[in-house]
Amino acid sequence: MHPFSYSRPASLAEAVALLAERGPDARVLAGGTDLIIRLRDESMAPGLVIDVKRIPELAPGIRVDGDCLIIGATTVMTDIAAHPVVRRDLAALADAAAVVGSVQIRNRATIGGNLCNASPAADTAPALLVHGAIAVAAGPDGVRRIPVDELFVRSGVTTLVRGELVTAVEVPLPADRIASVHQRRTRRRGHDLASVTLACGVDRAGVARIAYGSVGPRPLLRLDATGVLADPGASDEAKAAIFETIFADASPSARSMRAGPDYRLAMLRVLGRRALAAALGRLAAGE
Ligand SMILES: Cc1cc2nc3c(=O)[nH]c(=O)nc-3n(C[C@H](O)[C@H](O)[C@H](O)COP(=O)(O)OP(=O)(O)OC[C@H]3O[C@@H](n4cnc5c(N)ncnc54)[C@H](O)[C@@H]3O)c2cc1C
């Protein structure tokens, strides 16, 4: 492993100052389930690793604040999957957090790390996109609230600027709730990232939201405001036509070791149909 210095600041200001000073030579460490692997295989070789788990603003915790749910950046998947408000109002996020890696990984893996690693296969990303989540970022110029859809660029690259880190994720809890579901495909053996990851949300106004990942450089969010997908009476042909538009920008790599492009594109359609049916079921059941 390439040698590096380790810092564990107790304040946000100190962490921001270190990140601003060192730029790309510094990396944030949260749960370490992505970063430690990258340090070991030397695909990342920062001179400074900044452990953010002592910073109060990033502390783990989930709380309702007005019409938002605030999730601290270092909250782990186990706690997200078990939280009663997440399970009731953001079901796709609970579903997604519950399938990340293994028990051991879920006890370490944070929501901030899942977003900032910016893997196209990040399992919480589609659910956060469907629910209109916002990443709260602190940096040298203060606090920015970045819609998650504007955070991803490509694998490992976000729109965070030098000196910024994510302190929390805010998810709106609208009065007209969104019934949502997360689905994914993985290889059958071992704990692996998804070959396809997808979330679907529907509301009573008839808007369907589909977000999907692992089929291109970044997760994508698409909306169907025509009402066709959310209409239980619409024909399969009409729904298939909308799905074709929604999935038009999927561009899976031919070089991936996980699955070929044809398989991923076929599974995207299967998961889309399944997730839509399940989300409509949850909406009808008032879940
Ligand atoms: C065996 C295994 C299985 C896995 N399975 C899955 C899976 O099924 N689904 C899935 O989505 N992921 C999976 N992962 C990936 C990983 O567990 C998740 O992405 C996890 O959420 C990362 O969180 P972390 O806290 O461990 O991040 P870290 O490793 O600490 O950090 C990841 C990256 O984000 C940056 N970062 C972390 N926190 C912040 C912050 N607050 N602000 C700015 N930058 C930050 C770090 O600098 C680093 O570049 C798996 C990993 C392993 C090893």
The ligand as an ORCA input file, in Angstrom:
! r2SCAN-3c Opt
* xyz 0 1
  C     -17.758     -6.779     -0.729
  C     -18.414     -5.474     -1.113
  C     -19.715     -5.479     -1.570
  C     -20.332     -4.285     -1.926
  N     -21.629     -4.347     -2.358
  C     -22.249     -3.189     -2.697
  C     -23.601     -3.231     -3.152
  O     -24.258     -4.284     -3.200
  N     -24.180     -2.040     -3.511
  C     -23.505     -0.865     -3.438
  O     -24.085      0.172     -3.774
  N     -22.232     -0.802     -3.020
  C     -21.590     -1.937     -2.645
  N     -20.286     -1.893     -2.232
  C     -19.589     -0.611     -2.234
  C     -19.578      0.149     -0.895
  O     -19.807     -0.706      0.190
  C     -20.608      1.284     -0.892
  O     -20.425      2.150     -1.984
  C     -20.562      2.087      0.425
  O     -21.782      2.770      0.612
  C     -19.434      3.109      0.481
  O     -19.517      3.792      1.713
  P     -18.250      3.943      2.686
  O     -18.709      4.714      3.852
  O     -17.615      2.635      2.964
  O     -17.331      4.832      1.744
  P     -15.749      5.047      1.766
  O     -15.064      3.845      1.237
  O     -15.296      5.559      3.084
  O     -15.668      6.236      0.690
  C     -16.040      6.025     -0.673
  C     -15.653      7.253     -1.491
  O     -16.475      8.363     -1.159
  C     -15.679      9.429     -0.591
  N     -16.471      9.903      0.547
  C     -16.990      9.160      1.556
  N     -17.767      9.912      2.358
  C     -17.725     11.171      1.849
  C     -18.345     12.398      2.245
  N     -19.160     12.473      3.311
  N     -18.101     13.489      1.493
  C     -17.289     13.430      0.403
  N     -16.686     12.284     -0.014
  C     -16.913     11.180      0.706
  C     -14.357      8.797     -0.208
  O     -13.299      9.734     -0.264
  C     -14.214      7.707     -1.256
  O     -13.726      8.248     -2.461
  C     -19.637     -3.061     -1.836
  C     -18.307     -3.054     -1.375
  C     -17.705     -4.231     -1.019
  C     -16.287     -4.212     -0.523
*
